[in-house]
Amino acid sequence: MALPLMPKATAVWLVDNTTLTFQQIAEFCGLHPLEIQGIADGEVAQNIVGMDPIGNNQLTRSEIERCQKDTLARLQLRETAIPMPKRSTRGARYTPVSKRQDRPAAIAWLLRHHPELTDAQVQKLLGTTKDTISKIRERTHWNIQNIKPTDPVSLGICTQTELAEAVTLASERRRKEIARTGVEPEAPAAPQPEPARARSTYDALAAAALGMRRGRGDDQSDEPTIDSVFGKRD
C-alpha cells in the first residue's frame, strides 16, 4: 500500500485536525496505533510540524469526512501525477548473513540446471560475485568438496518469480541469437563431477603386475591373482 509523503508529519496533522480514530490514521500513515496514541498524548513526535495532506493533494476534505462518519472506513490516498520515489534496483542484491553460506550451493544448482543464465544474471539473483561463480564452475572453490547444489528458491535466496523471469529472459536472448546467427550459442560449462576416488593399493599393485606380464609376453587373458602379485606362499 502506498503511503503519504512524510507519514509521521501527516499523522501529526490528522491527530490535531480531525476526529479520525487512531487505527484509521495508523493504517493510512503506515504506523502503529500505539504510536498514534503517543502523538495524541504529546509523548511522540513533539518536534515534528504537522503536514496538511489536503494542501499537498494527498487527501480530499470529503474523504476525511467520509471516514470520520464511519470508523470502519479506511482513508484512500488520492491519485497524483507527482511520481513517487521508487526503490533503487542498482547494485548487487543484499543477502542476509544467515543465507550467505548457502550461496555456493545455490550457484552450483543454477550452473547445473540453468546454464543459459549469464554470470551477470546469477550475480543479480543471488547477490554474489563473478569470481565466486568462476571458482565454483572450475571447481577451485575452497569448499568445493562440501558444496551440494540446492535450489535457491528453497534456500530463500530468491523467489520463484525472480528465477522464472531470469530464465525466460535468458531463453529469449538465446532464441534471438540463434535466429540472428543460425548457430546455437555455446552455454558456459557446468561444474564437472567430482573425480573418481583413487584405487586401492591392491588394485594398483594388481594393475602393475598385469602390465609387467603383458610386457613379458604372458597370456593377457589371465587376470592377476594374489599369488601373482604378492608371491605364492609356501
ZADO-748565 format. One record per residue (C-alpha): x, y, z. Coordinates in Angstrom, 2 decimals. Each point is the difference from the previous one (the first is absolute). Layout:
REM residues N
{{X,Y,Z}}
...
//
This chain:
REM residues 234
{{0.00,0.00,0.00}}
{{1.29,3.46,-0.95}}
{{0.70,2.34,2.91}}
{{-0.28,3.79,0.12}}
{{3.09,2.14,-0.18}}
{{1.48,0.58,3.47}}
{{-2.37,-2.47,1.76}}
{{0.78,1.09,3.57}}
{{-0.52,3.70,-0.75}}
{{-3.26,-0.90,-1.74}}
{{-1.07,-2.02,3.05}}
{{0.69,3.00,2.24}}
{{-2.27,2.18,-2.14}}
{{-2.80,-2.59,-0.09}}
{{0.12,-0.42,3.78}}
{{-0.19,3.77,0.55}}
{{-2.61,0.83,-2.65}}
{{-2.37,-2.95,-0.37}}
{{-2.03,-2.41,2.12}}
{{1.30,-3.08,-1.82}}
{{0.77,-3.01,2.20}}
{{3.54,-0.99,0.85}}
{{-0.46,-3.15,-2.09}}
{{-1.10,1.97,-3.08}}
{{2.94,2.39,0.24}}
{{2.45,-2.83,0.72}}
{{-1.04,-2.01,-3.07}}
{{0.10,3.02,-2.28}}
{{3.45,1.11,1.20}}
{{1.54,-3.48,0.40}}
{{0.54,0.44,3.74}}
{{-1.01,-1.96,3.11}}
{{-3.20,1.09,1.80}}
{{1.98,0.36,3.24}}
{{2.31,2.44,-1.77}}
{{-3.02,2.05,-1.06}}
{{-1.22,-0.06,3.59}}
{{3.43,1.22,1.08}}
{{-0.31,2.90,-2.45}}
{{-3.40,0.87,1.46}}
{{1.41,-0.14,3.54}}
{{2.91,2.23,-0.93}}
{{2.57,-2.72,0.69}}
{{0.99,-0.66,-3.61}}
{{1.02,2.36,-2.84}}
{{0.06,3.04,2.25}}
{{2.27,1.97,-2.33}}
{{-1.64,-1.05,-3.26}}
{{-2.12,2.59,-1.81}}
{{-3.21,-1.45,-1.40}}
{{-0.37,-0.23,-3.79}}
{{-3.42,0.69,-1.50}}
{{-0.86,-2.92,-2.35}}
{{-2.79,2.07,-1.56}}
{{2.32,2.86,-0.86}}
{{2.57,-2.30,-1.64}}
{{-2.73,-1.76,-1.99}}
{{0.22,-3.39,1.72}}
{{-3.48,0.04,1.58}}
{{-3.27,1.78,-0.63}}
{{-2.21,1.59,2.67}}
{{-2.88,-2.22,-1.09}}
{{2.14,-3.12,0.51}}
{{0.85,1.04,3.55}}
{{-3.66,0.78,0.75}}
{{-1.07,-3.37,-1.41}}
{{2.37,-1.84,2.35}}
{{-0.92,2.15,2.99}}
{{-3.61,-1.15,-0.40}}
{{0.94,-3.67,-0.27}}
{{2.75,-1.25,2.32}}
{{0.32,-3.20,-2.04}}
{{0.75,1.90,-3.19}}
{{3.61,0.41,-1.15}}
{{1.56,3.11,-1.51}}
{{0.91,-0.29,-3.67}}
{{3.07,1.85,-1.24}}
{{-0.88,2.34,-2.84}}
{{1.52,-0.83,-3.37}}
{{2.52,2.60,-1.09}}
{{2.14,0.68,-3.03}}
{{3.02,0.58,2.23}}
{{2.28,-3.04,-0.40}}
{{0.56,-1.85,3.26}}
{{3.56,-1.03,0.89}}
{{0.94,-3.49,-1.11}}
{{2.28,-2.46,1.68}}
{{3.40,-0.07,-1.64}}
{{0.81,-3.27,-1.75}}
{{3.59,0.84,-0.83}}
{{2.78,-2.05,1.49}}
{{0.14,-3.55,1.26}}
{{-2.86,-1.53,1.93}}
{{0.40,0.11,3.75}}
{{0.09,-3.48,1.49}}
{{-0.54,-0.46,3.75}}
{{3.03,-1.25,1.90}}
{{-1.85,-3.20,0.91}}
{{-0.45,-0.81,-3.71}}
{{3.48,0.88,-1.28}}
{{1.46,-3.40,0.82}}
{{-2.65,-1.55,-2.28}}
{{0.93,2.05,-3.06}}
{{2.67,-2.41,-1.33}}
{{-2.57,-2.83,0.02}}
{{-2.47,2.24,-1.82}}
{{2.64,1.00,-2.58}}
{{0.85,-3.65,-0.66}}
{{-3.70,-0.77,-0.49}}
{{-0.50,2.81,-2.52}}
{{3.13,-0.94,-1.94}}
{{-1.20,-3.59,-0.24}}
{{-3.71,0.54,-0.75}}
{{0.01,3.36,-1.80}}
{{3.30,0.36,-1.89}}
{{-1.73,2.48,-2.32}}
{{0.10,2.64,2.75}}
{{2.85,2.47,-0.31}}
{{2.37,0.65,2.88}}
{{-1.55,3.45,0.35}}
{{-3.45,-1.55,0.46}}
{{1.30,-2.43,2.63}}
{{1.70,2.90,1.78}}
{{-3.24,1.98,0.07}}
{{-2.14,-2.94,1.13}}
{{2.27,-1.14,2.81}}
{{1.90,3.15,0.95}}
{{3.34,-1.67,-0.67}}
{{3.16,0.86,-1.94}}
{{1.31,-1.09,-3.37}}
{{3.15,-1.33,1.64}}
{{-1.99,-2.38,2.21}}
{{-2.03,-1.22,-2.99}}
{{3.19,-0.70,-1.96}}
{{1.59,-1.91,2.87}}
{{-3.04,-2.23,0.42}}
{{-0.24,-0.61,-3.75}}
{{3.71,-0.91,-0.15}}
{{-0.18,-1.94,3.28}}
{{2.74,2.10,1.62}}
{{-2.18,1.31,2.83}}
{{1.59,-0.64,3.41}}
{{-3.04,-1.97,1.19}}
{{-0.93,-1.69,-3.27}}
{{-0.02,-3.52,1.51}}
{{-2.81,0.96,2.38}}
{{-2.16,2.00,-2.41}}
{{-3.25,-1.78,-0.86}}
{{-2.06,1.70,-2.75}}
{{-3.23,1.28,1.53}}
{{-2.91,1.94,-1.49}}
{{0.41,3.66,1.03}}
{{-3.79,0.33,0.31}}
{{-0.10,-2.70,2.67}}
{{2.90,1.75,1.75}}
{{-1.93,3.26,0.04}}
{{2.67,1.94,-1.91}}
{{-2.30,0.93,-2.88}}
{{-3.66,-0.50,-0.89}}
{{-1.45,-2.36,-2.59}}
{{-1.26,3.00,-1.96}}
{{3.45,1.59,-0.15}}
{{1.57,-3.26,-1.12}}
{{-2.68,-0.58,-2.65}}
{{0.45,3.54,-1.36}}
{{3.77,-0.47,-0.24}}
{{-0.36,-3.35,-1.79}}
{{-2.59,1.44,-2.41}}
{{2.28,2.93,-0.80}}
{{2.96,-2.31,-0.59}}
{{-2.07,-2.32,-2.23}}
{{-1.29,2.94,-2.04}}
{{3.53,1.35,-0.43}}
{{1.17,-3.44,-1.10}}
{{-2.86,-0.29,-2.51}}
{{0.82,3.38,-1.54}}
{{3.68,-0.91,-0.24}}
{{-0.82,-3.22,-1.83}}
{{-2.36,1.84,-2.36}}
{{2.67,2.61,-0.74}}
{{2.99,-2.27,-0.52}}
{{-1.57,-3.37,-0.77}}
{{2.37,-1.55,2.52}}
{{-0.96,-1.00,3.50}}
{{2.22,1.88,2.48}}
{{2.13,-2.14,2.23}}
{{-1.15,0.01,3.61}}
{{2.62,0.49,2.74}}
{{1.45,-3.24,1.26}}
{{-1.80,-1.46,2.99}}
{{2.01,-1.11,3.03}}
{{1.77,-3.27,-0.67}}
{{-0.85,-3.01,2.18}}
{{2.36,-0.92,2.77}}
{{2.97,-2.08,-1.17}}
{{-0.17,-3.71,0.66}}
{{1.61,-1.13,3.20}}
{{3.50,-1.42,-0.12}}
{{0.19,-3.75,-0.39}}
{{0.96,-2.12,2.93}}
{{3.58,-1.13,0.50}}
{{-0.97,-3.53,-1.02}}
{{-1.57,1.18,-3.28}}
{{3.05,2.10,-0.82}}
{{2.41,-2.90,0.66}}
{{-2.17,-2.39,-1.99}}
{{-0.06,2.37,-2.98}}
{{3.77,0.42,0.18}}
{{0.53,-3.77,0.07}}
{{-2.29,-0.45,-2.99}}
{{1.98,2.58,-1.95}}
{{3.28,-1.79,0.80}}
{{-1.41,-3.32,-1.18}}
{{-1.18,1.50,-3.24}}
{{3.44,1.48,-0.52}}
{{1.54,-3.48,0.33}}
{{-2.45,-1.40,-2.54}}
{{-2.03,-2.02,2.50}}
{{-3.60,-0.89,-0.73}}
{{-1.90,3.30,0.24}}
{{-3.29,-1.72,0.64}}
{{1.08,-1.17,3.44}}
{{-1.16,2.18,2.83}}
{{2.54,0.81,2.74}}
{{-0.36,-1.95,3.23}}
{{1.22,0.56,3.51}}
{{2.72,-2.62,-0.60}}
{{1.17,1.71,-3.18}}
{{0.17,3.39,1.66}}
{{1.37,-0.81,3.44}}
{{1.71,-3.31,-0.74}}
{{-1.23,-3.51,0.72}}
{{0.12,-0.95,3.64}}
{{1.52,-3.27,1.12}}
//
